Structures are given as C-alpha cells and as structure tokens.
Amino acid sequence: MYPRQWKRFDPEHRSALADMAGATTGISCGDAARMHRRSLPFYDAAYLIRIRDPGWERRPGFGLFFLHCDDTLHWLDGRSNAIHAVNASAPIRLNDWNVLEYLRFFAYFVRGASGHAFLILQSGDDPAMPARTSPAARAIIDSLVYPPRVEGRAENGDYVCRAVVLHGGDLYDTEFGVAPNGETIMRGDRHLAQLPFKPVAPLR
C-alpha cells in the first residue's frame, strides 16, 4: 500500500513515536524500526504513519499503521473505528478527484473476518501484486482489471464507484457507495476469477 511518497521521521522524533505506538498497540519498536509518514489527499489535518521493524517475530509483510490527528495516534488495526474517528475530527474532505484514493485507503485498512485486505487494483501491473506472479496469472489479471472509476452520485449523495478488487485469492468486479462523511458500503459484486496466490499484508 502506497509504495511511494513516504518521508522518514527525523531522529529526534523517533523515540516519542515509538513510545506512543507502544502505548497504543502494546508492541515495542526496536532501534532498527523504520518509521515513515505521508500525507493523504482527503485530510488536511491528519497523516498516515507506517512502522516496520525487522525484529518483530510476525508474519511476512507485517507493519503498524496509524492515522495521526490532533496529537493522537489512531491504530489502523483492520477495524473501521479509527478511520471514522479521524473522518469526524480532521475532518474528511471528499470530492470527485480524491474519492477513489479514499476508497482504496478504506478498503485496504478495513478487513473482514479473514483478515485479508480488499485491494483495489489500478492495473495488471499494480504494486499490490506479488513480484513473482506467474505469466498465466498475469494474463488473467491483465484481461480483467480496469482503472477504478466514479460512475456518478446516488440520490442520497453517495459517490458510486466501481473497481476490480482482489480479496484473498479472488478477483471481484465491485460497486461501492462512498458517503461524503467517508461511510463506505459495497453495493454489489461479481466474482471474476480465482488466482493461485493470496497477497499477505497483516495489520495485527
């Protein structure tokens, strides 16, 4: 998620961040922890934090993610509570140009019972895809994936969006409703294909 546009935390801020992250999650950060932050186009007063530590004995790909708003860390642990809290306090500002970016963010960080991310694919070469995807799987993906799009507004004001979603090892053509306050629902989906891999990106 978000392979670019991250900025490293300055050394003088690392200790305070490690303490806040540990108090929030109960997970300690070592001296080798990599700490970065980046802005998000739908928040003026909040930003995304990522922490990865090679010393954590967890599944491959594990990282801690937070939204920082009003001097508070909100842990993105797979539940929607943190996002909705920041949406109300930052507040969120959605428009025709950033709603798809918000949808991609929300779908990635809000998990179902399986713990798998809902990955909204941009193209067959999406960074979310494993580097060693087989040629056969790549051909399937290339034939089915299209760029996410906004199809209009519903009568209640929700943005109606459509995208191809990878969840676990399955591809779905999915329609979403995104309210101006960030509330997001799946309006419907159609199964497209099953792939021979499941991207790994645990949050807790």
BALO-904000 format. One line per field, with one value per atom (N, C-alpha, C): atom name; residue in one letter; residue number from 1; z, x negated, y negated. Coordinates in steps of 0.05 Angstrom, whole numbers, padded with zeros to 5 digits. Atoms other than C-alpha are relative to their C-alpha. Layout:
REM BALO-904000
atom: CA, ... .
res: A, ... .
n: NUM, ... .
Z: Z, ... .
X: X, ... .
Y: Y, ... .
//
This chain:
REM BALO-904000
atom: N, CA, C, N, CA, C, N, CA, C, N, CA, C, N, CA, C, N, CA, C, N, CA, C, N, CA, C, N, CA, C, N, CA, C, N, CA, C, N, CA, C, N, CA, C, N, CA, C, N, CA, C, N, CA, C, N, CA, C, N, CA, C, N, CA, C, N, CA, C, N, CA, C, N, CA, C, N, CA, C, N, CA, C, N, CA, C, N, CA, C, N, CA, C, N, CA, C, N, CA, C, N, CA, C, N, CA, C, N, CA, C, N, CA, C, N, CA, C, N, CA, C, N, CA, C, N, CA, C, N, CA, C, N, CA, C, N, CA, C, N, CA, C, N, CA, C, N, CA, C, N, CA, C, N, CA, C, N, CA, C, N, CA, C, N, CA, C, N, CA, C, N, CA, C, N, CA, C, N, CA, C, N, CA, C, N, CA, C, N, CA, C, N, CA, C, N, CA, C, N, CA, C, N, CA, C, N, CA, C, N, CA, C, N, CA, C, N, CA, C, N, CA, C, N, CA, C, N, CA, C, N, CA, C, N, CA, C, N, CA, C, N, CA, C, N, CA, C, N, CA, C, N, CA, C, N, CA, C, N, CA, C, N, CA, C, N, CA, C, N, CA, C, N, CA, C, N, CA, C, N, CA, C, N, CA, C, N, CA, C, N, CA, C, N, CA, C, N, CA, C, N, CA, C, N, CA, C, N, CA, C, N, CA, C, N, CA, C, N, CA, C, N, CA, C, N, CA, C, N, CA, C, N, CA, C, N, CA, C, N, CA, C, N, CA, C, N, CA, C, N, CA, C, N, CA, C, N, CA, C, N, CA, C, N, CA, C, N, CA, C, N, CA, C, N, CA, C, N, CA, C, N, CA, C, N, CA, C, N, CA, C, N, CA, C, N, CA, C, N, CA, C, N, CA, C, N, CA, C, N, CA, C, N, CA, C, N, CA, C, N, CA, C, N, CA, C, N, CA, C, N, CA, C, N, CA, C, N, CA, C, N, CA, C, N, CA, C, N, CA, C, N, CA, C, N, CA, C, N, CA, C, N, CA, C, N, CA, C, N, CA, C, N, CA, C, N, CA, C, N, CA, C, N, CA, C, N, CA, C, N, CA, C, N, CA, C, N, CA, C, N, CA, C, N, CA, C, N, CA, C, N, CA, C, N, CA, C, N, CA, C, N, CA, C, N, CA, C, N, CA, C, N, CA, C, N, CA, C, N, CA, C, N, CA, C, N, CA, C, N, CA, C, N, CA, C, N, CA, C, N, CA, C, N, CA, C, N, CA, C, N, CA, C, N, CA, C, N, CA, C, N, CA, C, N, CA, C, N, CA, C, N, CA, C, N, CA, C, N, CA, C, N, CA, C, N, CA, C, N, CA, C, N, CA, C, N, CA, C, N, CA, C, N, CA, C, N, CA, C, N, CA, C, N, CA, C, N, CA, C, N, CA, C, N, CA, C, N, CA, C, N, CA, C, N, CA, C, N, CA, C, N, CA, C, N, CA, C, N, CA, C, N, CA, C, N, CA, C, N, CA, C, N, CA, C, N, CA, C, N, CA, C, N, CA, C, N, CA, C, N, CA, C, N, CA, C, N, CA, C, N, CA, C .
res: M, M, M, Y, Y, Y, P, P, P, R, R, R, Q, Q, Q, W, W, W, K, K, K, R, R, R, F, F, F, D, D, D, P, P, P, E, E, E, H, H, H, R, R, R, S, S, S, A, A, A, L, L, L, A, A, A, D, D, D, M, M, M, A, A, A, G, G, G, A, A, A, T, T, T, T, T, T, G, G, G, I, I, I, S, S, S, C, C, C, G, G, G, D, D, D, A, A, A, A, A, A, R, R, R, M, M, M, H, H, H, R, R, R, R, R, R, S, S, S, L, L, L, P, P, P, F, F, F, Y, Y, Y, D, D, D, A, A, A, A, A, A, Y, Y, Y, L, L, L, I, I, I, R, R, R, I, I, I, R, R, R, D, D, D, P, P, P, G, G, G, W, W, W, E, E, E, R, R, R, R, R, R, P, P, P, G, G, G, F, F, F, G, G, G, L, L, L, F, F, F, F, F, F, L, L, L, H, H, H, C, C, C, D, D, D, D, D, D, T, T, T, L, L, L, H, H, H, W, W, W, L, L, L, D, D, D, G, G, G, R, R, R, S, S, S, N, N, N, A, A, A, I, I, I, H, H, H, A, A, A, V, V, V, N, N, N, A, A, A, S, S, S, A, A, A, P, P, P, I, I, I, R, R, R, L, L, L, N, N, N, D, D, D, W, W, W, N, N, N, V, V, V, L, L, L, E, E, E, Y, Y, Y, L, L, L, R, R, R, F, F, F, F, F, F, A, A, A, Y, Y, Y, F, F, F, V, V, V, R, R, R, G, G, G, A, A, A, S, S, S, G, G, G, H, H, H, A, A, A, F, F, F, L, L, L, I, I, I, L, L, L, Q, Q, Q, S, S, S, G, G, G, D, D, D, D, D, D, P, P, P, A, A, A, M, M, M, P, P, P, A, A, A, R, R, R, T, T, T, S, S, S, P, P, P, A, A, A, A, A, A, R, R, R, A, A, A, I, I, I, I, I, I, D, D, D, S, S, S, L, L, L, V, V, V, Y, Y, Y, P, P, P, P, P, P, R, R, R, V, V, V, E, E, E, G, G, G, R, R, R, A, A, A, E, E, E, N, N, N, G, G, G, D, D, D, Y, Y, Y, V, V, V, C, C, C, R, R, R, A, A, A, V, V, V, V, V, V, L, L, L, H, H, H, G, G, G, G, G, G, D, D, D, L, L, L, Y, Y, Y, D, D, D, T, T, T, E, E, E, F, F, F, G, G, G, V, V, V, A, A, A, P, P, P, N, N, N, G, G, G, E, E, E, T, T, T, I, I, I, M, M, M, R, R, R, G, G, G, D, D, D, R, R, R, H, H, H, L, L, L, A, A, A, Q, Q, Q, L, L, L, P, P, P, F, F, F, K, K, K, P, P, P, V, V, V, A, A, A, P, P, P, L, L, L, R, R, R .
n: 1, 1, 1, 2, 2, 2, 3, 3, 3, 4, 4, 4, 5, 5, 5, 6, 6, 6, 7, 7, 7, 8, 8, 8, 9, 9, 9, 10, 10, 10, 11, 11, 11, 12, 12, 12, 13, 13, 13, 14, 14, 14, 15, 15, 15, 16, 16, 16, 17, 17, 17, 18, 18, 18, 19, 19, 19, 20, 20, 20, 21, 21, 21, 22, 22, 22, 23, 23, 23, 24, 24, 24, 25, 25, 25, 26, 26, 26, 27, 27, 27, 28, 28, 28, 29, 29, 29, 30, 30, 30, 31, 31, 31, 32, 32, 32, 33, 33, 33, 34, 34, 34, 35, 35, 35, 36, 36, 36, 37, 37, 37, 38, 38, 38, 39, 39, 39, 40, 40, 40, 41, 41, 41, 42, 42, 42, 43, 43, 43, 44, 44, 44, 45, 45, 45, 46, 46, 46, 47, 47, 47, 48, 48, 48, 49, 49, 49, 50, 50, 50, 51, 51, 51, 52, 52, 52, 53, 53, 53, 54, 54, 54, 55, 55, 55, 56, 56, 56, 57, 57, 57, 58, 58, 58, 59, 59, 59, 60, 60, 60, 61, 61, 61, 62, 62, 62, 63, 63, 63, 64, 64, 64, 65, 65, 65, 66, 66, 66, 67, 67, 67, 68, 68, 68, 69, 69, 69, 70, 70, 70, 71, 71, 71, 72, 72, 72, 73, 73, 73, 74, 74, 74, 75, 75, 75, 76, 76, 76, 77, 77, 77, 78, 78, 78, 79, 79, 79, 80, 80, 80, 81, 81, 81, 82, 82, 82, 83, 83, 83, 84, 84, 84, 85, 85, 85, 86, 86, 86, 87, 87, 87, 88, 88, 88, 89, 89, 89, 90, 90, 90, 91, 91, 91, 92, 92, 92, 93, 93, 93, 94, 94, 94, 95, 95, 95, 96, 96, 96, 97, 97, 97, 98, 98, 98, 99, 99, 99, 100, 100, 100, 101, 101, 101, 102, 102, 102, 103, 103, 103, 104, 104, 104, 105, 105, 105, 106, 106, 106, 107, 107, 107, 108, 108, 108, 109, 109, 109, 110, 110, 110, 111, 111, 111, 112, 112, 112, 113, 113, 113, 114, 114, 114, 115, 115, 115, 116, 116, 116, 117, 117, 117, 118, 118, 118, 119, 119, 119, 120, 120, 120, 121, 121, 121, 122, 122, 122, 123, 123, 123, 124, 124, 124, 125, 125, 125, 126, 126, 126, 127, 127, 127, 128, 128, 128, 129, 129, 129, 130, 130, 130, 131, 131, 131, 132, 132, 132, 133, 133, 133, 134, 134, 134, 135, 135, 135, 136, 136, 136, 137, 137, 137, 138, 138, 138, 139, 139, 139, 140, 140, 140, 141, 141, 141, 142, 142, 142, 143, 143, 143, 144, 144, 144, 145, 145, 145, 146, 146, 146, 147, 147, 147, 148, 148, 148, 149, 149, 149, 150, 150, 150, 151, 151, 151, 152, 152, 152, 153, 153, 153, 154, 154, 154, 155, 155, 155, 156, 156, 156, 157, 157, 157, 158, 158, 158, 159, 159, 159, 160, 160, 160, 161, 161, 161, 162, 162, 162, 163, 163, 163, 164, 164, 164, 165, 165, 165, 166, 166, 166, 167, 167, 167, 168, 168, 168, 169, 169, 169, 170, 170, 170, 171, 171, 171, 172, 172, 172, 173, 173, 173, 174, 174, 174, 175, 175, 175, 176, 176, 176, 177, 177, 177, 178, 178, 178, 179, 179, 179, 180, 180, 180, 181, 181, 181, 182, 182, 182, 183, 183, 183, 184, 184, 184, 185, 185, 185, 186, 186, 186, 187, 187, 187, 188, 188, 188, 189, 189, 189, 190, 190, 190, 191, 191, 191, 192, 192, 192, 193, 193, 193, 194, 194, 194, 195, 195, 195, 196, 196, 196, 197, 197, 197, 198, 198, 198, 199, 199, 199, 200, 200, 200, 201, 201, 201, 202, 202, 202, 203, 203, 203, 204, 204, 204 .
Z: 00000, 00000, 00000, 00002, -00021, -00001, 00002, -00047, -00001, 00003, -00056, 00018, -00013, -00025, 00031, -00029, 00045, 00008, -00011, 00088, 00027, -00025, 00143, 00024, -00024, 00214, 00007, -00010, 00240, 00025, -00023, 00293, 00026, -00025, 00347, 00006, -00004, 00336, 00003, 00000, 00334, 00027, -00027, 00409, 00009, -00008, 00422, -00016, 00016, 00364, 00010, -00010, 00389, 00026, -00025, 00458, -00004, 00006, 00430, -00013, 00013, 00385, 00019, -00019, 00441, 00019, -00019, 00488, -00014, 00014, 00434, -00007, 00010, 00410, 00019, -00016, 00464, -00014, 00015, 00412, 00001, -00003, 00425, -00027, 00023, 00370, 00007, -00006, 00368, -00014, 00011, 00348, -00031, 00029, 00277, -00014, 00012, 00266, -00021, 00022, 00202, 00003, -00005, 00213, -00022, 00022, 00157, 00003, 00001, 00145, -00028, 00025, 00086, 00003, 00000, 00072, -00016, 00014, 00046, -00012, 00013, -00004, 00011, -00010, 00033, 00029, -00026, 00100, -00001, -00003, 00115, 00026, -00027, 00188, 00011, -00009, 00191, -00021, 00019, 00161, 00008, -00004, 00154, 00009, -00010, 00193, -00004, 00004, 00177, 00017, -00015, 00224, -00007, 00005, 00205, 00016, -00017, 00249, -00006, 00006, 00227, 00024, -00024, 00299, 00008, -00007, 00302, -00010, 00008, 00301, -00009, 00010, 00259, -00029, 00027, 00191, -00019, 00020, 00129, -00008, 00009, 00109, 00022, -00022, 00179, 00003, -00006, 00194, 00018, -00015, 00242, -00016, 00014, 00210, 00019, -00016, 00244, -00016, 00007, 00229, 00023, -00020, 00267, -00004, 00001, 00283, 00028, -00026, 00340, 00021, -00018, 00372, 00011, -00008, 00377, -00022, 00019, 00343, 00000, 00004, 00316, -00015, 00012, 00302, -00021, 00022, 00236, 00003, -00007, 00260, -00014, 00015, 00210, 00005, -00006, 00242, -00010, 00012, 00217, 00020, -00020, 00284, -00003, 00001, 00276, -00024, 00024, 00205, 00005, -00004, 00225, 00020, -00019, 00285, -00012, 00013, 00243, -00021, 00020, 00188, 00013, -00014, 00240, 00011, -00014, 00273, -00018, 00017, 00216, -00014, 00008, 00181, -00028, 00027, 00117, -00020, 00022, 00052, -00026, 00025, -00007, -00023, 00024, -00078, -00023, 00024, -00149, -00005, 00007, -00152, 00021, -00021, -00086, 00011, -00012, -00072, -00006, 00007, -00108, 00018, -00018, -00067, 00028, -00026, -00004, 00000, 00002, -00027, 00002, 00000, -00039, 00028, -00028, 00031, 00018, -00018, 00066, -00004, 00007, 00030, 00010, -00008, 00047, 00031, -00029, 00121, 00016, -00013, 00138, -00010, 00008, 00138, 00008, -00008, 00140, 00020, -00020, 00185, -00007, 00008, 00144, 00005, -00004, 00156, -00026, 00026, 00081, -00007, 00010, 00052, -00025, 00024, -00001, -00018, 00016, -00053, -00026, 00024, -00106, -00020, 00019, -00167, -00020, 00019, -00213, -00028, 00026, -00269, 00005, -00003, -00283, 00012, -00012, -00260, 00027, -00026, -00194, 00020, -00020, -00138, 00021, -00019, -00095, -00008, 00009, -00138, 00008, -00007, -00116, -00024, 00021, -00154, -00018, 00015, -00175, -00011, 00011, -00205, -00026, 00023, -00257, -00025, 00025, -00331, -00004, 00003, -00330, 00017, -00018, -00270, -00010, 00011, -00301, -00023, 00024, -00365, 00009, -00010, -00325, 00011, -00012, -00287, -00021, 00021, -00348, -00016, 00016, -00383, 00016, -00017, -00324, 00013, -00016, -00288, -00018, 00012, -00308, 00021, -00020, -00274, 00015, -00015, -00217, -00010, 00011, -00235, 00018, -00013, -00206, -00021, 00020, -00241, 00004, -00005, -00211, 00029, -00027, -00149, 00003, -00006, -00118, 00010, -00009, -00097, 00028, -00028, -00025, 00002, 00000, -00046, 00000, 00001, -00043, -00027, 00024, -00094, -00008, 00010, -00136, -00015, 00011, -00152, -00008, 00009, -00189, -00004, 00002, -00186, 00001, -00004, -00190, 00026, -00026, -00121, 00003, -00006, -00101, 00030, -00028, -00035, 00004, -00001, -00013, -00027, 00026, -00078, -00022, 00019, -00113, -00010, 00012, -00161, -00002, 00002, -00159, -00014, 00011, -00201, 00020, -00023, -00145, -00003, -00001, -00138, 00029, -00027, -00077, 00001, -00007, -00045, 00021, -00019, -00010, 00007, -00009, 00031, 00004, -00004, 00038, 00027, -00026, 00111, 00002, 00001, 00090, 00005, -00003, 00106, -00027, 00025, 00054, 00001, 00002, 00032, -00027, 00026, -00021, -00009, 00011, -00064, -00015, 00014, -00102, -00012, 00013, -00132, -00017, 00018, -00185, 00000, 00000, -00179, -00028, 00027, -00237, -00003, 00003, -00223, 00027, -00023, -00171, -00009, 00006, -00171, 00017, -00015, -00148, 00023, -00022, -00092, 00016, -00017, -00034, 00011, -00011, -00020, 00030, -00029, 00051, 00010, -00011, 00089, 00027, -00026, 00162, 00014, -00015, 00206, 00030, -00029, 00275, 00006 .
X: -00017, 00000, -00018, 00015, -00028, -00031, 00028, -00097, -00018, 00016, -00119, 00010, -00007, -00117, -00001, 00003, -00137, -00024, 00022, -00181, -00009, 00010, -00226, 00004, -00001, -00216, -00029, 00026, -00274, -00008, 00009, -00317, 00011, -00009, -00293, 00029, -00028, -00221, 00005, -00004, -00232, 00008, -00005, -00233, 00028, -00027, -00168, 00020, -00018, -00134, 00000, 00002, -00159, 00016, -00015, -00131, 00030, -00029, -00063, 00010, -00009, -00059, 00001, 00000, -00077, 00023, -00022, -00026, 00027, -00025, 00028, 00004, -00003, 00014, -00010, 00013, -00027, -00023, 00022, -00080, -00024, 00024, -00151, -00015, 00016, -00193, -00029, 00028, -00267, -00015, 00016, -00324, -00001, 00001, -00322, 00026, -00026, -00249, -00001, -00001, -00235, 00027, -00024, -00186, 00003, -00006, -00154, 00028, -00026, -00096, 00005, -00007, -00058, 00028, -00026, 00000, 00020, -00022, 00067, 00018, -00013, 00106, 00028, -00027, 00173, 00000, 00003, 00146, -00018, 00017, 00119, -00016, 00012, 00102, -00006, 00008, 00083, -00019, 00018, 00029, -00004, 00004, 00012, -00028, 00026, -00045, -00003, 00006, -00078, -00025, 00024, -00126, -00005, 00008, -00163, -00026, 00023, -00213, -00009, 00010, -00257, -00001, 00001, -00258, 00026, -00026, -00184, 00003, -00003, -00171, 00029, -00027, -00108, -00001, -00001, -00084, -00013, 00012, -00119, 00020, -00017, -00093, 00013, -00014, -00070, -00011, 00008, -00071, 00021, -00019, -00039, 00007, -00008, 00002, 00019, -00016, 00034, 00008, -00007, 00071, -00007, 00007, 00043, 00017, -00018, 00093, 00003, -00004, 00098, -00019, 00020, 00034, 00007, -00009, 00067, -00007, 00004, 00047, 00025, -00023, 00105, -00010, 00011, 00084, 00018, -00015, 00107, -00004, 00003, 00117, 00019, -00019, 00167, 00029, -00027, 00228, 00004, -00006, 00263, 00000, -00004, 00266, -00019, 00020, 00201, 00005, -00005, 00218, 00024, -00024, 00288, -00006, 00006, 00260, -00016, 00016, 00209, 00017, -00017, 00261, 00017, -00017, 00303, -00017, 00015, 00246, -00019, 00021, 00197, 00010, -00018, 00248, -00008, 00004, 00250, 00012, -00009, 00258, -00001, -00001, 00281, 00010, -00009, 00290, -00004, 00002, 00292, -00028, 00027, 00216, -00014, 00013, 00198, 00016, -00017, 00256, -00011, 00011, 00223, -00025, 00023, 00159, 00010, -00011, 00201, 00011, -00011, 00237, -00022, 00023, 00170, -00011, 00009, 00147, 00018, -00020, 00211, 00001, -00002, 00215, -00025, 00024, 00143, -00001, 00004, 00146, 00024, -00023, 00215, 00003, 00001, 00212, 00025, -00022, 00264, -00010, 00007, 00264, -00026, 00024, 00208, -00026, 00024, 00160, -00012, 00012, 00146, 00009, -00007, 00143, 00018, -00015, 00192, -00017, 00019, 00141, 00013, -00011, 00168, -00023, 00022, 00125, 00003, 00001, 00105, -00004, 00007, 00079, -00012, 00013, 00047, -00027, 00026, -00019, 00001, -00004, 00009, -00022, 00020, -00044, 00010, -00010, 00002, -00004, 00004, -00011, -00027, 00026, -00066, -00019, 00020, -00131, -00003, 00004, -00133, 00026, -00025, -00064, -00005, 00006, -00063, 00011, -00011, -00052, 00029, -00028, 00014, 00018, -00016, 00040, 00000, 00002, 00014, 00019, -00018, 00053, 00029, -00027, 00117, 00005, -00004, 00107, 00001, 00000, 00090, 00026, -00025, 00153, 00025, -00024, 00199, -00001, 00002, 00171, 00003, -00003, 00192, -00004, 00004, 00177, 00026, -00023, 00224, 00013, -00013, 00276, 00024, -00024, 00330, 00022, -00022, 00396, 00022, -00020, 00436, 00006, -00009, 00474, 00028, -00026, 00532, 00019, -00019, 00596, -00005, 00006, 00572, -00026, 00025, 00507, -00025, 00024, 00461, -00013, 00015, 00407, 00004, -00002, 00419, -00026, 00026, 00352, -00001, 00003, 00333, -00030, 00028, 00267, -00002, 00007, 00235, -00015, 00011, 00219, -00012, 00012, 00171, 00003, -00005, 00192, -00008, 00011, 00152, -00011, 00009, 00141, 00021, -00022, 00205, 00003, -00005, 00219, 00031, -00028, 00286, 00003, -00008, 00318, 00021, -00015, 00347, 00010, -00011, 00392, 00002, 00001, 00383, 00018, -00012, 00422, -00017, 00016, 00380, 00014, -00014, 00416, -00020, 00018, 00387, -00014, 00013, 00371, -00019, 00019, 00329, 00013, -00013, 00380, 00000, 00004, 00368, 00014, -00013, 00410, -00006, 00000, 00406, 00029, -00027, 00468, 00005, -00003, 00455, -00026, 00025, 00401, 00006, -00001, 00389, -00027, 00025, 00337, -00011, 00013, 00287, -00018, 00020, 00232, -00012, 00015, 00193, -00029, 00028, 00118, -00016, 00015, 00063, -00017, 00015, 00038, 00018, -00014, 00061, -00020, 00019, 00025, 00001, 00003, 00000, -00006, 00004, 00007, 00014, -00013, 00025, -00003, 00000, 00042, -00003, 00002, 00041, -00007 .
Y: 00024, 00000, -00025, 00024, -00067, 00005, -00005, -00047, -00025, 00024, -00119, -00023, 00025, -00189, 00002, -00002, -00167, -00018, 00016, -00213, 00012, -00011, -00188, -00020, 00017, -00213, -00007, 00009, -00254, 00015, -00015, -00220, -00011, 00011, -00268, 00006, -00007, -00246, 00030, -00029, -00171, 00011, -00011, -00158, -00006, 00007, -00196, 00017, -00016, -00159, 00029, -00027, -00092, 00004, -00001, -00107, -00001, 00002, -00128, 00025, -00024, -00068, 00023, -00022, -00020, -00003, 00004, -00051, 00006, -00004, -00046, 00030, -00027, 00025, 00022, -00020, 00060, 00013, -00011, 00074, -00020, 00017, 00047, -00002, 00005, 00016, 00000, 00000, 00031, -00022, 00021, -00014, 00001, -00003, 00014, -00005, 00004, -00003, -00022, 00019, -00041, -00015, 00016, -00099, -00021, 00019, -00139, -00012, 00012, -00185, -00011, 00012, -00212, -00013, 00014, -00259, 00016, -00012, -00237, -00022, 00023, -00280, -00007, 00005, -00274, -00010, 00012, -00300, -00024, 00024, -00370, 00002, 00002, -00357, 00028, -00027, -00283, 00012, -00013, -00240, 00029, -00029, -00166, 00006, -00008, -00134, 00030, -00029, -00067, 00006, -00009, -00030, 00029, -00027, 00033, 00005, -00007, 00069, 00028, -00027, 00128, 00018, -00016, 00151, 00012, -00011, 00166, 00029, -00028, 00241, 00004, -00002, 00237, 00010, -00009, 00258, -00019, 00018, 00230, -00022, 00023, 00162, -00015, 00014, 00142, -00028, 00027, 00068, -00013, 00016, 00019, -00025, 00024, -00036, -00016, 00018, -00096, -00024, 00027, -00159, -00018, 00019, -00218, -00025, 00023, -00273, -00011, 00013, -00323, 00012, -00011, -00295, 00027, -00026, -00227, 00020, -00022, -00161, 00017, -00017, -00122, 00025, -00024, -00050, 00012, -00013, -00021, 00030, -00028, 00050, 00019, -00017, 00076, -00007, 00009, 00045, -00029, 00026, -00018, -00023, 00020, -00055, -00024, 00021, -00094, -00019, 00016, -00117, -00019, 00016, -00141, -00022, 00021, -00178, -00023, 00021, -00216, -00014, 00013, -00228, -00022, 00019, -00265, -00024, 00021, -00304, -00016, 00014, -00321, -00025, -00023, -00325, 00009, -00009, -00286, -00020, 00018, -00326, 00016, -00016, -00283, -00017, 00013, -00307, 00020, -00018, -00278, 00009, -00006, -00278, 00018, -00016, -00244, 00024, -00020, -00197, 00028, -00026, -00138, 00006, -00004, -00148, 00007, -00007, -00147, 00028, -00027, -00084, 00021, -00018, -00050, 00003, 00001, -00071, 00015, -00013, -00049, 00030, -00029, 00018, 00015, -00014, 00035, 00003, -00001, 00018, 00010, -00012, 00045, 00029, -00028, 00121, 00015, -00018, 00176, 00020, -00021, 00237, 00015, -00014, 00269, -00015, 00017, 00211, -00008, 00008, 00204, -00028, 00026, 00135, 00002, 00004, 00112, -00018, 00015, 00090, -00010, 00011, 00043, -00003, 00000, 00055, -00022, 00022, -00001, 00011, -00011, 00043, 00028, -00026, 00111, -00002, 00004, 00081, -00014, 00013, 00056, 00008, -00007, 00052, 00020, -00019, 00094, 00029, -00027, 00154, 00011, -00012, 00203, -00002, 00004, 00193, 00024, -00025, 00266, 00012, -00009, 00270, 00016, -00017, 00326, -00013, 00011, 00309, 00007, -00008, 00347, -00018, 00017, 00308, -00029, 00027, 00243, -00004, 00002, 00257, -00003, 00002, 00267, -00028, 00026, 00203, -00022, 00020, 00162, -00001, -00001, 00185, -00010, 00006, 00167, -00027, 00024, 00106, -00025, 00026, 00036, -00021, 00021, -00031, -00005, 00008, -00047, -00025, 00023, -00098, -00009, 00011, -00143, -00001, -00003, -00128, -00021, 00021, -00186, -00002, 00004, -00205, 00013, -00011, -00167, -00022, 00020, -00202, -00010, 00008, -00204, -00016, 00015, -00240, 00017, -00018, -00179, 00000, -00005, -00172, 00029, -00028, -00109, 00006, -00007, -00077, 00029, -00027, -00015, 00007, -00008, 00024, 00030, -00028, 00092, 00003, -00004, 00118, 00027, -00025, 00172, 00004, -00006, 00204, 00029, -00026, 00264, 00008, -00008, 00301, -00004, 00003, 00278, -00028, 00025, 00222, -00005, 00008, 00185, -00026, 00026, 00131, -00011, 00009, 00088, -00028, 00027, 00028, -00009, 00011, -00016, -00026, 00026, -00073, -00013, 00015, -00126, -00026, 00024, -00178, -00023, 00023, -00249, 00001, -00002, -00233, 00024, -00022, -00172, 00027, -00026, -00117, 00014, -00014, -00064, 00027, -00026, -00004, 00013, -00015, 00050, 00002, -00001, 00042, 00026, -00026, 00107, 00008, -00009, 00150, 00025, -00023, 00203, 00014, -00015, 00258, 00002, -00001, 00255, 00024, -00021, 00305, 00007, -00008, 00344, 00002, 00000, 00333, 00019, -00020, 00381, -00012, 00012, 00334, -00017, 00018, 00292, -00021, 00020, 00226, -00001, 00000, 00221, -00028, 00027, 00155, -00002, 00001, 00167, -00026, 00025, 00108, 00003, -00005, 00141, 00028 .
//
